[in-house]
Amino acid sequence: MGEFSLWHWLLVIAIALLLFGTSKFAAVGKGLGEGIRNFKASMKEGEEPKKEKEEEKKSQTEKS
């Protein structure tokens, strides 16, 4: 059985295109792209408060 090669993946994609059509395939790609963008944006939002807290601590220690 072995691993999937490039030809195997191309065959799977071709069959998916035949079954679902290009419009559904494009919609799935668009949905995945938006999901990844939203995930990255939420990860960045989670990091910003941590950076602000660290900067506040540094500024407070410098004032003392």
A tleap script that builds the chain and sets N, CA, C and O, in Angstrom:
source leaprc.protein.ff14SB
mol = sequence {
  NMET GLY GLU PHE SER LEU TRP HIE TRP LEU
  LEU VAL ILE ALA ILE ALA LEU LEU LEU PHE
  GLY THR SER LYS PHE ALA ALA VAL GLY LYS
  GLY LEU GLY GLU GLY ILE ARG ASN PHE LYS
  ALA SER MET LYS GLU GLY GLU GLU PRO LYS
  LYS GLU LYS GLU GLU GLU LYS LYS SER GLN
  THR GLU LYS CSER
}
set mol.1.N position { 0.827 -1.196 0.000 }
set mol.1.CA position { 0.000 0.000 0.000 }
set mol.1.C position { 0.868 1.256 0.000 }
set mol.1.O position { 0.587 2.117 -0.834 }
set mol.2.N position { 1.830 1.454 0.785 }
set mol.2.CA position { 2.740 2.591 0.710 }
set mol.2.C position { 2.098 3.942 0.985 }
set mol.2.O position { 0.935 4.041 1.377 }
set mol.3.N position { 2.898 4.973 0.765 }
set mol.3.CA position { 2.458 6.348 1.018 }
set mol.3.C position { 1.781 6.934 -0.212 }
set mol.3.O position { 1.891 6.399 -1.316 }
set mol.4.N position { 1.073 8.052 -0.001 }
set mol.4.CA position { 0.450 8.758 -1.111 }
set mol.4.C position { 1.505 9.572 -1.833 }
set mol.4.O position { 2.262 10.320 -1.214 }
set mol.5.N position { 1.550 9.421 -3.144 }
set mol.5.CA position { 2.464 10.230 -3.947 }
set mol.5.C position { 1.690 11.405 -4.547 }
set mol.5.O position { 0.491 11.557 -4.313 }
set mol.6.N position { 2.374 12.208 -5.301 }
set mol.6.CA position { 1.759 13.353 -5.947 }
set mol.6.C position { 0.635 12.902 -6.872 }
set mol.6.O position { -0.416 13.540 -6.928 }
set mol.7.N position { 0.848 11.811 -7.595 }
set mol.7.CA position { -0.164 11.310 -8.530 }
set mol.7.C position { -1.432 10.876 -7.801 }
set mol.7.O position { -2.539 11.067 -8.306 }
set mol.8.N position { -1.273 10.295 -6.621 }
set mol.8.CA position { -2.445 9.891 -5.842 }
set mol.8.C position { -3.279 11.107 -5.445 }
set mol.8.O position { -4.505 11.093 -5.558 }
set mol.9.N position { -2.600 12.161 -4.979 }
set mol.9.CA position { -3.312 13.373 -4.570 }
set mol.9.C position { -3.998 14.045 -5.753 }
set mol.9.O position { -5.120 14.535 -5.628 }
set mol.10.N position { -3.324 14.067 -6.901 }
set mol.10.CA position { -3.937 14.645 -8.096 }
set mol.10.C position { -5.176 13.867 -8.518 }
set mol.10.O position { -6.170 14.460 -8.939 }
set mol.11.N position { -5.122 12.558 -8.409 }
set mol.11.CA position { -6.282 11.725 -8.735 }
set mol.11.C position { -7.439 11.994 -7.773 }
set mol.11.O position { -8.590 12.087 -8.201 }
set mol.12.N position { -7.147 12.119 -6.496 }
set mol.12.CA position { -8.185 12.412 -5.504 }
set mol.12.C position { -8.820 13.771 -5.782 }
set mol.12.O position { -10.041 13.907 -5.711 }
set mol.13.N position { -8.014 14.769 -6.094 }
set mol.13.CA position { -8.538 16.108 -6.394 }
set mol.13.C position { -9.389 16.080 -7.663 }
set mol.13.O position { -10.439 16.720 -7.721 }
set mol.14.N position { -8.939 15.342 -8.675 }
set mol.14.CA position { -9.710 15.248 -9.920 }
set mol.14.C position { -11.070 14.594 -9.673 }
set mol.14.O position { -12.081 15.054 -10.205 }
set mol.15.N position { -11.105 13.545 -8.886 }
set mol.15.CA position { -12.375 12.877 -8.576 }
set mol.15.C position { -13.285 13.808 -7.786 }
set mol.15.O position { -14.490 13.857 -8.034 }
set mol.16.N position { -12.714 14.548 -6.834 }
set mol.16.CA position { -13.511 15.499 -6.051 }
set mol.16.C position { -14.099 16.577 -6.950 }
set mol.16.O position { -15.251 16.974 -6.775 }
set mol.17.N position { -13.310 17.053 -7.914 }
set mol.17.CA position { -13.817 18.057 -8.853 }
set mol.17.C position { -14.974 17.496 -9.686 }
set mol.17.O position { -15.962 18.189 -9.932 }
set mol.18.N position { -14.846 16.263 -10.110 }
set mol.18.CA position { -15.915 15.653 -10.905 }
set mol.18.C position { -17.188 15.456 -10.083 }
set mol.18.O position { -18.295 15.641 -10.589 }
set mol.19.N position { -17.027 15.083 -8.824 }
set mol.19.CA position { -18.194 14.820 -7.980 }
set mol.19.C position { -18.896 16.095 -7.533 }
set mol.19.O position { -20.123 16.175 -7.579 }
set mol.20.N position { -18.140 17.079 -7.107 }
set mol.20.CA position { -18.728 18.265 -6.499 }
set mol.20.C position { -18.798 19.474 -7.426 }
set mol.20.O position { -19.576 20.393 -7.172 }
set mol.21.N position { -18.018 19.493 -8.473 }
set mol.21.CA position { -18.006 20.642 -9.366 }
set mol.21.C position { -17.069 21.727 -8.863 }
set mol.21.O position { -16.650 21.728 -7.705 }
set mol.22.N position { -16.758 22.634 -9.746 }
set mol.22.CA position { -15.770 23.662 -9.406 }
set mol.22.C position { -16.320 24.697 -8.426 }
set mol.22.O position { -15.566 25.247 -7.624 }
set mol.23.N position { -17.621 24.967 -8.482 }
set mol.23.CA position { -18.174 26.000 -7.592 }
set mol.23.C position { -18.093 25.558 -6.130 }
set mol.23.O position { -17.715 26.349 -5.266 }
set mol.24.N position { -18.442 24.316 -5.850 }
set mol.24.CA position { -18.362 23.823 -4.463 }
set mol.24.C position { -16.909 23.739 -4.019 }
set mol.24.O position { -16.584 24.049 -2.873 }
set mol.25.N position { -16.041 23.318 -4.928 }
set mol.25.CA position { -14.624 23.192 -4.612 }
set mol.25.C position { -14.033 24.558 -4.273 }
set mol.25.O position { -13.241 24.677 -3.338 }
set mol.26.N position { -14.413 25.586 -5.029 }
set mol.26.CA position { -13.944 26.949 -4.771 }
set mol.26.C position { -14.497 27.468 -3.450 }
set mol.26.O position { -13.800 28.165 -2.712 }
set mol.27.N position { -15.752 27.130 -3.150 }
set mol.27.CA position { -16.359 27.578 -1.894 }
set mol.27.C position { -15.652 26.954 -0.691 }
set mol.27.O position { -15.462 27.612 0.332 }
set mol.28.N position { -15.268 25.699 -0.816 }
set mol.28.CA position { -14.541 25.039 0.275 }
set mol.28.C position { -13.186 25.703 0.473 }
set mol.28.O position { -12.777 25.946 1.609 }
set mol.29.N position { -12.486 25.999 -0.615 }
set mol.29.CA position { -11.196 26.682 -0.526 }
set mol.29.C position { -11.326 28.061 0.104 }
set mol.29.O position { -10.500 28.458 0.926 }
set mol.30.N position { -12.359 28.781 -0.284 }
set mol.30.CA position { -12.596 30.116 0.281 }
set mol.30.C position { -12.891 30.017 1.773 }
set mol.30.O position { -12.385 30.814 2.564 }
set mol.31.N position { -13.700 29.049 2.154 }
set mol.31.CA position { -14.027 28.855 3.567 }
set mol.31.C position { -12.806 28.507 4.396 }
set mol.31.O position { -12.640 29.007 5.508 }
set mol.32.N position { -11.951 27.651 3.855 }
set mol.32.CA position { -10.720 27.290 4.563 }
set mol.32.C position { -9.805 28.507 4.720 }
set mol.32.O position { -9.212 28.716 5.778 }
set mol.33.N position { -9.698 29.298 3.665 }
set mol.33.CA position { -8.856 30.498 3.731 }
set mol.33.C position { -9.342 31.484 4.769 }
set mol.33.O position { -8.546 32.040 5.525 }
set mol.34.N position { -10.662 31.706 4.809 }
set mol.34.CA position { -11.224 32.620 5.805 }
set mol.34.C position { -11.028 32.082 7.216 }
set mol.34.O position { -10.741 32.840 8.142 }
set mol.35.N position { -11.183 30.788 7.373 }
set mol.35.CA position { -10.985 30.179 8.687 }
set mol.35.C position { -9.565 30.351 9.187 }
set mol.35.O position { -9.344 30.659 10.358 }
set mol.36.N position { -8.607 30.154 8.303 }
set mol.36.CA position { -7.195 30.316 8.679 }
set mol.36.C position { -6.907 31.775 9.030 }
set mol.36.O position { -6.210 32.051 10.007 }
set mol.37.N position { -7.442 32.719 8.233 }
set mol.37.CA position { -7.241 34.141 8.528 }
set mol.37.C position { -7.830 34.522 9.877 }
set mol.37.O position { -7.205 35.248 10.650 }
set mol.38.N position { -9.030 34.033 10.160 }
set mol.38.CA position { -9.664 34.334 11.448 }
set mol.38.C position { -8.877 33.735 12.602 }
set mol.38.O position { -8.746 34.354 13.658 }
set mol.39.N position { -8.356 32.537 12.401 }
set mol.39.CA position { -7.558 31.895 13.441 }
set mol.39.C position { -6.296 32.701 13.729 }
set mol.39.O position { -5.949 32.920 14.889 }
set mol.40.N position { -5.610 33.140 12.678 }
set mol.40.CA position { -4.399 33.946 12.862 }
set mol.40.C position { -4.715 35.265 13.560 }
set mol.40.O position { -3.960 35.714 14.423 }
set mol.41.N position { -5.830 35.880 13.183 }
set mol.41.CA position { -6.212 37.152 13.803 }
set mol.41.C position { -6.514 36.966 15.285 }
set mol.41.O position { -6.141 37.807 16.102 }
set mol.42.N position { -7.181 35.882 15.636 }
set mol.42.CA position { -7.488 35.639 17.042 }
set mol.42.C position { -6.228 35.328 17.834 }
set mol.42.O position { -6.137 35.681 19.010 }
set mol.43.N position { -5.261 34.675 17.213 }
set mol.43.CA position { -3.997 34.399 17.896 }
set mol.43.C position { -3.245 35.699 18.158 }
set mol.43.O position { -2.634 35.858 19.215 }
set mol.44.N position { -3.283 36.628 17.209 }
set mol.44.CA position { -2.615 37.916 17.399 }
set mol.44.C position { -3.295 38.724 18.492 }
set mol.44.O position { -2.617 39.401 19.265 }
set mol.45.N position { -4.614 38.669 18.572 }
set mol.45.CA position { -5.350 39.388 19.616 }
set mol.45.C position { -4.989 38.851 20.994 }
set mol.45.O position { -4.922 39.608 21.962 }
set mol.46.N position { -4.759 37.559 21.082 }
set mol.46.CA position { -4.395 36.951 22.353 }
set mol.46.C position { -3.011 37.360 22.812 }
set mol.46.O position { -2.745 37.383 24.014 }
set mol.47.N position { -2.122 37.683 21.884 }
set mol.47.CA position { -0.760 38.068 22.225 }
set mol.47.C position { -0.655 39.529 22.636 }
set mol.47.O position { 0.200 39.866 23.454 }
set mol.48.N position { -1.480 40.391 22.106 }
set mol.48.CA position { -1.382 41.825 22.368 }
set mol.48.C position { -1.531 42.184 23.843 }
set mol.48.O position { -0.734 42.981 24.338 }
set mol.49.N position { -2.504 41.643 24.571 }
set mol.49.CA position { -2.590 42.004 25.992 }
set mol.49.C position { -1.357 41.570 26.786 }
set mol.49.O position { -0.956 42.266 27.720 }
set mol.50.N position { -0.760 40.454 26.441 }
set mol.50.CA position { 0.439 40.001 27.139 }
set mol.50.C position { 1.579 40.988 26.930 }
set mol.50.O position { 2.307 41.310 27.869 }
set mol.51.N position { 1.735 41.468 25.703 }
set mol.51.CA position { 2.804 42.418 25.414 }
set mol.51.C position { 2.584 43.721 26.167 }
set mol.51.O position { 3.532 44.309 26.688 }
set mol.52.N position { 1.340 44.172 26.226 }
set mol.52.CA position { 1.033 45.410 26.932 }
set mol.52.C position { 1.317 45.266 28.423 }
set mol.52.O position { 1.844 46.191 29.041 }
set mol.53.N position { 0.977 44.123 29.007 }
set mol.53.CA position { 1.239 43.901 30.433 }
set mol.53.C position { 2.733 43.907 30.712 }
set mol.53.O position { 3.177 44.466 31.715 }
set mol.54.N position { 3.517 43.282 29.820 }
set mol.54.CA position { 4.966 43.254 30.011 }
set mol.54.C position { 5.545 44.663 29.926 }
set mol.54.O position { 6.438 45.012 30.698 }
set mol.55.N position { 5.045 45.473 28.998 }
set mol.55.CA position { 5.534 46.838 28.857 }
set mol.55.C position { 5.171 47.671 30.080 }
set mol.55.O position { 5.965 48.504 30.517 }
set mol.56.N position { 3.970 47.456 30.642 }
set mol.56.CA position { 3.562 48.179 31.847 }
set mol.56.C position { 4.461 47.810 33.023 }
set mol.56.O position { 4.840 48.679 33.808 }
set mol.57.N position { 4.801 46.544 33.149 }
set mol.57.CA position { 5.674 46.100 34.239 }
set mol.57.C position { 7.053 46.736 34.099 }
set mol.57.O position { 7.647 47.165 35.088 }
set mol.58.N position { 7.561 46.795 32.864 }
set mol.58.CA position { 8.880 47.387 32.642 }
set mol.58.C position { 8.871 48.861 32.980 }
set mol.58.O position { 9.809 49.369 33.595 }
set mol.59.N position { 7.805 49.558 32.575 }
set mol.59.CA position { 7.737 50.990 32.833 }
set mol.59.C position { 7.589 51.268 34.328 }
set mol.59.O position { 8.114 52.264 34.824 }
set mol.60.N position { 6.877 50.395 35.055 }
set mol.60.CA position { 6.708 50.568 36.497 }
set mol.60.C position { 8.011 50.333 37.232 }
set mol.60.O position { 8.308 51.036 38.198 }
set mol.61.N position { 8.801 49.350 36.791 }
set mol.61.CA position { 10.078 49.075 37.454 }
set mol.61.C position { 11.077 50.189 37.156 }
set mol.61.O position { 11.923 50.501 37.994 }
set mol.62.N position { 10.988 50.791 35.971 }
set mol.62.CA position { 11.881 51.889 35.628 }
set mol.62.C position { 11.543 53.141 36.442 }
set mol.62.O position { 12.443 53.912 36.773 }
set mol.63.N position { 10.288 53.356 36.767 }
set mol.63.CA position { 9.886 54.512 37.556 }
set mol.63.C position { 10.337 54.388 39.006 }
set mol.63.O position { 10.582 55.391 39.676 }
set mol.64.N position { 10.446 53.150 39.488 }
set mol.64.CA position { 10.807 52.938 40.909 }
set mol.64.C position { 12.242 53.192 41.198 }
set mol.64.O position { 12.675 53.053 42.342 }
savepdb mol mol.pdb
quit
